[in-house]
Amino acid sequence: MESGIINVDKPLGITSMDVVRIIRKASGIKKIGHGGTLDPFATGVLPVACGKATRLLEYVLSDDKHYRATVELGIRTDTFDREGKVIDQRDSSAVTEKDVCRILSKYRGEIVQFPPKYSAIKIQGKRLYELARSGAQVEIKSRTVRVYYIHLIEFDPPLMIVDIKCGKGFYVRAFAEDLGKSLQCGAYLKELRRISSGPFDISESIELNNVVSSFEEGTESEIMREPGSCLEGLQVIMLTLDESAFVSHGRRIPANVEGISHRPLKRSIAYNSDGQLVAIMKLDQNTKEWQPEKVFKD
């Protein structure tokens, strides 16, 4: 099985691309990618796509994420996390749990956030972290991001543990920096664990060494999920033989108008009678037809 998604529990101390390289070497599969960067000090859910499933990564990257973050008060770093250089230290002993909860309440819903200067966002063709390391002065524009919930799990000064469920583009490091500013004592992100990413949950994640062993033993089919499993909440369409042929050649098929009127969906996922992924379909509201958006041929 050379095409599918693996829910990897990324270990501490390596990059997300290191995980990809390790799995590529163990599997012999050339086309492999991951669904959302975790910094070396971060651990947890890292969806890794193999083969044709890599074409679905754009949907995985847009999924909501759930994090558990450990923030330390009284210290600021230039990268907003523990890997950076300490640039300020202050006494945080006056900060109370009530103070923290009051500030956290402001981080729910749509908020404006400035991405860290040490991030992979591109400006004029270059990554922000490259510009920061070169000493270049660039204007970082704010962005609107969504926080579904944020809860204080534990407060043991100067440390706190926070649960965060957020949408695409939210930086937990930037949140730690902003929290420290609001509390007037500074703060940085000390630890980070991704609990879920879309339909992928930490309870089902597989340790990297077990992923490698599975490929070496030829049991990778036991840990690899079929490509369509990464697409959460889409309407499922089971295609007839004729419909499969049409869709495979990029042709449209009629949509269920009655179903659309009751539950309008922008996309659907189409399988053939053998349960194989055929295409991601986009709905044309005018013609009430499903238009193939991504076709997956054997």
Buried (B, 14 or more C-beta within 10 A) or exposed (E): EBBBBBBBBBBEEBBBEBBBEBBBEBBEBEBBBBBBBBBBBBBBBBBBBBBBBBBBBEBBBEBBBBBBBBBBBBBBBBBBBBBBEEEEEBEBEEBEEEBBEEBBEEBEEEBEBEBBBBBEBEBEEEBBBBBBEEEEEEEBEEBEBBBBEBEBEEBEBBEBBBBBBBBEBBBBBBBBBBBBEBBEBBBBBBBBBBBBBBBBEBEEBBEBEEBBBBBEEEEBEEBBBBBBBBBEEBBEBEBEEEBBEBBBEEEBBEBBEEEBEEEEBEBBBBBBEEEBBBBBBBBEEEEEBBBBBBBBEE
